[in-house]
Amino acid sequence: MHYAKLIYENICKKQGILIERIRQIMIDYVYNSEVESTTIEQFIIALKIQRVKELLIFGEDTNSRNCL
């Protein structure tokens, strides 16, 4: 039973790292492609749109929240 818990914790850790990498890539993409000709307000809106897309594509269920 202890071994299964360690495996689960390892999976959750890797999932958290992956999610953070994806978020950072998305932020970098939005920032580098649009910030030169936009206001801060437009930049924030673009980040929110990216977040909604992430939630629609990957979903966010209670199990993945438990790993974070």
PyMOL commands that set and color helices and strands:
alter all, ss='L'
color gray80, all
select helices_A, chain A and resi 2-37+40-58+62-67
alter helices_A, ss='H'
color red, helices_A
deselect
rebuild
show_as cartoon
